[in-house]
Amino acid sequence: MGEFICGLELHLPLDTESKLFCPCPVVAKEAEPNSATCPVCLGHPASKPVLNRKAVDYALKLALALNCQIENGIVFSRKTYFYPDLAKNFQISQYEVPLGRNGFILLDSGKKIRIRRVHLEEDPGALVHEAGMRGSAYVLVDYNRSGVPLCEIVTEPDISSKEEAREFLGKLNRLVSYLGVFDIDKSVIKADTNISIPGGERVEVKNVTGSKNVELALAFELERQKKALAGGKKISMETRGFNEENGTTFSLRKKETEEDYGFIVDADLVPTIIGEEWLKKIKGEIPELPEQKASRFVKEFGVAEYDAKVIAADKGLSEIFEGVAKVDSKLAVRLVSRELLGILNYNKLRLEGTKISSQGLIGLAKLLKEGKVSDKNAKESMIKYALEGIEPETFLRKNNLLVDLSSADLESVVKEIASENKAAFEDYAKGNKKSLNFLLGLVMRKTKGKADAKKAQELIEKLARAGK
């Protein structure tokens, strides 16, 4: 038995150039208000919608990746409600016949979170509360967003904990990233969370953005509903909002039912037939997905399952890994899943925001494998690469940080270190492994990282054997 019963309705803006039913461009939030509108998306009389083929392609990709059964034909309906952000007083959506049904996402535990339906609809406009306008008698409306294509994903109420919600959303985010149907820099995925506990009715929390906020909303609702029932209060079916600032929910209105929306088939849009050729083409465009890629990394490169999942979670990261793995797979795991990810996380960077490429790290991997750069200098070059875009090999050569000591010179340095640190050297000769690290550190410091650490260790061991 989980903490609660939860189903999600997710609204994902598709990364198309134009809107769902008109040629108006999809513009950034910063665009001049109401500058990307036309009679169709403003609902003017006699205006006729025309379906965007690319939006259907993207929605099909997503539905197939979510293991859905695809309908042969899709039908659009009018969802009627009256609100300022909806200029024509109805939203064009899918009700009777969605794009896909009966899909699922498989959690690591083996549990399936079932997908009831995936369908297309248009986004409404945006209400703008300008500074100082809260509590005012009016708000502004920007219709630039009106008509932007949304893909709605509706799950069954299979989620029973915050952790399951987090994992489900994480897997969904990775899927859409691989498919290239959503741009995280331009849009956000909004979730309506439907949560109930035994003894209470279903409560919907609207428009929650981001996995972290979904967890906060679920955690707050769980405690709120438990306390209410414990105090003898009734949990009624209602719609609530979410306050990001303090992680709480608040009542908006009594929950609507599907009957309240008065769905009717939109006579302006003829049914769209999804033929075999169309479906075959879309299937051919779906790339290798994260879990498939992780499984292949384990088999092809001998990567540990945990490392494979970490690397495959990011499409760009996995592409870099595959390039570096051709030089050395073990080295690739270290450079990508440990060093690179550590640098990005520490500096709160996303891979897409850097100039890091597969080619740059392939060059570094070759230098490491050939013993031409120390681990310390390699890491420093990766930091420069992430922060300043300077390729590792360029940085190392420019700063004279490549290993260039001759064997004779290195042997001379090792002997000098041994002479100056007799106690540590004798400790190592007696079997104290910690002394080896100390002596190696002194060698690398004296040579400014330009010595081959493996050769330095061999020379220290040779001297230690000779001294016994």
C-alpha positions in Angstrom: 0.0 0.0 0.0 1.5 3.4 -1.0 1.2 6.8 0.5 -1.6 7.8 -1.8 -3.3 7.2 -5.1 -2.2 9.6 -7.8 -2.6 10.1 -11.5 -1.0 12.8 -13.6 -2.2 14.9 -16.5 0.9 16.3 -18.2 0.8 19.1 -20.8 3.9 19.2 -23.0 4.3 22.0 -25.5 5.6 20.6 -28.8 8.7 22.3 -30.4 7.1 23.3 -33.7 7.7 26.5 -35.6 4.0 27.3 -36.0 0.8 26.8 -34.0 -1.5 23.8 -34.1 -4.2 25.2 -36.4 -2.7 28.3 -38.0 0.6 29.6 -39.5 1.3 32.0 -36.6 4.8 31.4 -35.2 5.5 30.0 -31.8 7.3 32.8 -30.1 9.3 33.3 -26.9 7.7 34.6 -23.7 9.6 37.9 -24.2 7.9 38.6 -27.5 5.7 41.7 -27.8 2.3 40.7 -26.3 -0.4 39.7 -28.9 2.1 40.0 -31.8 1.8 36.4 -33.0 -1.9 36.1 -33.5 -4.4 35.8 -36.4 -8.2 35.4 -36.8 -7.9 31.6 -36.4 -6.1 31.6 -33.0 -8.2 34.5 -31.8 -11.4 32.7 -32.8 -12.8 35.3 -35.2 -16.0 34.4 -37.0 -15.6 32.4 -40.3 -11.9 31.6 -39.6 -11.0 28.0 -40.3 -8.4 25.9 -38.5 -5.9 23.7 -40.5 -4.0 20.9 -38.7 -0.2 21.2 -38.4 1.3 18.0 -39.8 4.5 18.4 -37.8 2.7 18.6 -34.5 1.0 15.3 -35.3 4.3 13.7 -36.2 5.8 14.8 -32.9 2.8 13.6 -30.9 2.9 10.2 -32.7 6.6 9.9 -31.9 5.9 10.5 -28.2 2.9 8.1 -28.1 4.9 5.3 -29.7 7.8 5.9 -27.3 5.3 5.6 -24.5 4.3 2.2 -25.8 0.8 3.4 -26.8 -1.6 1.8 -29.3 -2.1 4.3 -32.1 -5.6 5.0 -33.4 -6.2 4.7 -37.2 -7.9 8.0 -37.2 -8.0 11.0 -34.9 -10.9 13.4 -34.3 -10.8 16.8 -32.7 -13.5 18.2 -30.4 -14.5 21.5 -28.9 -14.1 21.7 -25.1 -16.3 24.5 -24.0 -15.5 26.8 -21.1 -15.6 30.5 -20.6 -12.4 32.2 -19.4 -10.5 35.3 -20.5 -7.5 33.3 -21.8 -9.7 31.5 -24.4 -10.8 34.0 -27.0 -13.3 31.8 -28.8 -14.7 30.3 -25.5 -13.8 26.8 -26.5 -10.5 24.8 -26.8 -9.9 22.4 -29.6 -8.8 19.1 -28.1 -9.3 15.4 -28.6 -11.9 13.6 -26.5 -13.7 10.8 -28.3 -10.7 9.5 -30.3 -7.2 10.4 -28.9 -4.0 9.8 -30.8 -2.8 6.9 -28.6 -4.1 4.7 -25.8 -3.0 2.1 -23.3 0.7 2.9 -23.0 3.1 2.7 -20.1 6.4 3.7 -18.5 8.3 1.0 -16.7 9.8 2.0 -13.4 13.1 0.5 -12.2 11.2 -1.6 -9.7 9.3 -3.3 -12.6 6.1 -1.5 -11.8 4.2 -0.1 -14.8 2.7 3.3 -14.7 0.0 3.0 -17.3 -0.8 5.7 -19.8 -4.5 6.0 -20.4 -4.3 8.3 -23.4 -2.0 10.7 -25.3 -3.8 13.4 -27.3 -3.3 16.8 -29.0 -4.8 20.1 -28.1 -4.2 23.8 -28.3 -2.8 25.9 -25.5 -4.9 28.8 -24.2 -3.5 32.3 -23.9 -1.7 33.7 -20.8 -3.1 35.9 -18.1 -0.6 38.6 -17.2 -0.6 40.0 -13.6 1.7 43.0 -13.8 3.5 44.3 -10.8 1.0 45.9 -8.3 -2.0 44.5 -10.1 -2.8 41.7 -7.7 -6.2 42.4 -6.3 -7.0 44.7 -9.2 -10.3 44.6 -10.9 -8.6 43.4 -14.2 -5.6 41.5 -15.6 -4.0 41.6 -19.1 -4.3 38.8 -21.6 -1.5 37.8 -24.0 -2.8 35.5 -26.8 0.7 34.8 -28.3 0.5 31.3 -26.6 -3.1 30.7 -27.8 -3.0 27.8 -30.3 0.5 26.5 -29.4 0.4 22.7 -29.9 0.2 20.7 -26.6 0.5 17.0 -26.2 -1.4 15.8 -23.1 -0.4 12.6 -21.4 -2.9 11.2 -19.0 -1.8 8.4 -16.6 -3.9 5.9 -14.7 -3.9 6.4 -10.9 -0.9 4.1 -10.5 1.5 6.4 -8.7 1.6 5.7 -5.0 4.5 7.7 -3.6 6.6 10.9 -4.2 9.5 8.8 -5.3 7.5 7.0 -8.0 6.2 10.4 -9.3 9.8 11.7 -9.4 11.1 8.6 -11.3 8.1 8.6 -13.7 8.7 12.3 -14.6 12.5 11.8 -14.9 11.9 9.0 -17.4 9.4 11.0 -19.3 11.8 14.0 -19.5 14.6 11.8 -20.8 12.3 10.4 -23.5 11.2 13.8 -24.8 14.8 14.9 -24.8 15.9 12.0 -27.0 12.9 12.4 -29.3 13.6 16.1 -29.8 9.9 17.1 -29.6 10.3 19.5 -26.6 12.7 22.4 -26.0 13.4 22.8 -22.3 14.9 26.3 -22.9 11.6 27.6 -24.4 8.9 25.8 -22.6 7.9 24.0 -19.4 5.9 20.8 -18.8 2.9 21.5 -16.6 1.3 18.8 -14.5 -2.2 18.5 -13.1 -1.8 16.1 -10.1 -4.8 14.1 -9.1 -4.4 12.7 -5.5 -6.6 10.9 -3.1 -6.1 8.9 0.1 -8.5 6.3 1.6 -11.7 8.0 2.9 -11.4 11.1 0.7 -12.4 12.2 -2.7 -10.0 13.0 -5.6 -8.4 16.4 -5.5 -6.7 18.0 -8.5 -3.8 20.4 -8.2 -3.5 22.4 -11.4 -0.5 23.7 -13.4 2.4 22.4 -11.3 5.7 23.0 -13.1 8.8 20.8 -12.7 9.4 17.5 -10.9 10.5 19.1 -7.7 7.2 21.1 -7.4 5.1 18.0 -8.2 6.8 16.3 -5.3 6.1 19.3 -3.0 2.5 19.5 -4.1 2.0 15.8 -3.5 3.7 16.0 -0.1 1.6 19.0 1.0 -1.7 17.4 -0.2 -0.9 14.1 1.5 -0.4 15.8 4.9 -3.3 18.2 4.4 -5.8 15.5 3.5 -4.6 13.2 6.4 -5.0 16.0 8.9 -8.4 16.9 7.6 -9.7 13.3 7.8 -8.1 12.9 11.3 -10.0 16.0 12.4 -13.3 14.6 11.2 -13.5 16.8 8.1 -14.6 15.7 4.6 -12.3 15.7 1.6 -14.4 16.9 -1.3 -13.7 16.7 -5.0 -12.1 20.1 -5.9 -9.5 21.9 -8.0 -6.6 23.5 -6.2 -3.7 25.7 -7.2 -0.1 25.4 -6.1 2.0 28.2 -4.5 5.6 27.7 -5.6 6.9 30.2 -3.0 5.9 28.2 0.1 5.0 24.7 -1.4 1.3 24.9 -0.4 -1.9 24.3 -2.3 -5.1 26.5 -2.2 -8.7 26.0 -3.2 -9.7 27.3 -6.6 -13.1 25.8 -7.4 -15.3 22.8 -7.2 -14.0 20.1 -9.6 -15.5 20.1 -13.0 -16.5 16.8 -14.7 -16.2 16.0 -18.4 -19.9 16.6 -18.8 -19.4 20.2 -17.7 -17.2 20.9 -20.8 -19.9 19.9 -23.3 -17.6 18.2 -25.7 -18.8 18.2 -29.3 -16.9 17.1 -32.5 -15.4 20.1 -34.3 -17.0 20.2 -37.7 -14.3 22.5 -39.1 -11.7 19.7 -38.7 -12.2 16.5 -40.7 -11.0 13.2 -39.2 -7.2 12.6 -39.8 -6.4 9.1 -40.9 -3.1 7.6 -39.6 -2.1 5.3 -42.5 0.5 2.5 -42.4 3.0 4.4 -44.4 2.8 7.5 -42.2 3.2 5.3 -39.1 6.1 3.4 -40.6 7.9 6.7 -41.4 7.5 7.9 -37.8 8.7 4.6 -36.3 11.8 4.9 -38.5 12.5 8.4 -37.0 12.4 7.2 -33.4 16.0 7.0 -32.1 17.5 4.5 -29.7 15.9 5.5 -26.4 17.6 5.8 -23.0 16.9 2.4 -21.6 17.8 0.7 -24.8 21.0 2.7 -25.0 22.0 1.9 -21.4 21.4 -1.8 -22.0 23.7 -1.7 -25.1 26.4 0.2 -23.2 26.5 -2.7 -20.7 26.8 -5.3 -23.4 29.0 -3.5 -25.9 31.4 -1.7 -23.6 31.2 -3.7 -20.4 30.0 -0.7 -18.5 28.4 -1.2 -15.0 24.6 -1.0 -15.1 24.6 2.1 -12.8 27.1 4.0 -14.9 25.3 3.0 -18.1 22.0 4.5 -16.8 23.7 7.7 -15.7 25.4 8.2 -19.0 22.3 7.3 -21.1 20.1 9.6 -19.1 21.5 12.5 -21.2 21.5 12.2 -25.0 24.4 14.6 -25.5 26.4 12.9 -22.7 25.8 9.5 -24.2 27.0 10.6 -27.7 30.2 12.0 -26.1 30.7 8.7 -24.2 30.4 6.6 -27.4 33.0 8.7 -29.1 35.5 8.4 -26.2 34.7 4.7 -25.6 36.2 4.0 -29.0 39.6 5.0 -27.5 39.1 3.3 -24.1 35.7 2.4 -22.6 36.9 2.4 -18.9 38.6 5.7 -19.5 35.4 7.0 -21.1 33.3 6.1 -18.0 35.7 8.0 -15.8 35.9 11.1 -18.0 32.2 11.3 -18.7 30.2 10.0 -15.8 32.6 11.1 -13.1 34.8 14.0 -14.2 32.6 15.8 -16.7 29.3 15.3 -14.8 31.0 16.4 -11.6 32.3 19.6 -13.2 28.9 20.4 -14.7 27.0 19.7 -11.5 29.5 21.7 -9.4 29.2 24.7 -11.7 25.4 24.2 -12.2 25.9 23.9 -15.9 24.0 22.0 -18.6 26.0 20.2 -21.3 24.0 22.1 -23.9 25.2 25.4 -22.5 28.9 24.5 -23.1 31.1 23.9 -26.1 32.0 20.4 -25.0 32.1 17.9 -27.9 32.9 14.3 -28.4 36.0 15.3 -30.4 37.5 17.4 -27.7 37.3 14.6 -25.1 38.5 12.0 -27.6 41.7 14.0 -27.9 42.1 14.2 -24.1 41.4 10.4 -23.8 44.2 9.6 -26.3 46.7 11.8 -24.4 45.7 10.0 -21.1 46.0 6.6 -22.7 49.4 7.4 -24.1 50.6 8.7 -20.7 51.2 12.2 -22.1 49.2 14.1 -19.5 48.7 13.7 -15.7 45.3 13.1 -14.2 45.5 16.4 -12.4 46.3 18.4 -15.5 43.7 16.4 -17.5 41.0 17.5 -15.0 42.2 21.1 -15.1 41.9 21.1 -18.9 38.3 19.7 -18.6 37.3 22.5 -16.2 38.7 25.0 -18.7 36.8 23.3 -21.4 33.5 23.4 -19.6 33.8 27.0 -18.4 35.7 28.7 -21.2 35.3 26.4 -24.2 39.0 25.8 -24.7 39.7 22.3 -26.0 41.8 20.2 -23.6 44.7 19.5 -26.0 44.9 23.2 -26.9 44.9 24.2 -23.3 47.5 21.6 -22.3 49.9 22.5 -25.1 49.5 26.2 -24.7 50.4 26.0 -21.0 53.2 23.4 -21.5 51.4 20.8 -19.3 51.9 17.7 -21.4 54.2 15.0 -20.1 57.6 15.6 -21.7 60.2 14.4 -19.2 62.7 11.8 -20.5 63.1 8.6 -18.6 66.5 9.7 -17.4 65.1 13.0 -16.1 62.2 11.3 -14.3 64.6 8.8 -12.7 66.7 11.7 -11.5 63.7 13.4 -9.9 62.5 10.2 -8.2 66.0 9.6 -6.7 66.1 13.2 -5.5 62.7 12.8 -3.8 63.8 9.5 -2.2 66.9 11.1 -0.9 65.0 14.1 0.6 62.2 11.9 2.1 64.1 8.8 3.4 61.6 8.1 6.2 58.6 8.0 3.8 60.6 5.9 1.3 61.6 3.4 4.0 58.0 3.2 5.1 57.0 2.3 1.6 59.8 -0.3 1.3 58.3 -1.9 4.4 54.9 -2.1 2.8 53.1 1.2 3.8 51.0 1.9 0.7 50.1 5.4 1.9 53.7 6.4 1.6 53.6 5.6 -2.1 50.8 8.2 -2.7 52.8 10.8 -0.7 56.0 10.2 -2.7 54.0 10.2 -6.0 52.5 13.5 -5.0 55.9 15.0 -4.4 57.1 13.8 -7.8 54.1 15.3 -9.6 54.5 18.6 -7.7 58.2 18.8 -8.5 57.6 18.1 -12.2 54.6 20.4 -12.3 52.4 17.5 -13.4 54.5 16.8 -16.5 55.7 13.4 -15.3 54.0 10.1 -16.3 52.6 8.9 -12.9 52.7 5.3 -13.9 56.4 5.4 -14.8 57.1 7.4 -11.7 55.4 4.7 -9.6 57.4 2.0 -11.4 60.7 3.9 -10.6 59.7 4.3 -6.9 58.9 0.6 -6.7 62.2 -0.3 -8.4 64.2 1.8 -5.9 62.3 0.3 -3.0 63.1 -3.2 -4.1 66.7 -2.3 -4.6 66.9 -0.8 -1.1 65.7 -3.9 0.7 
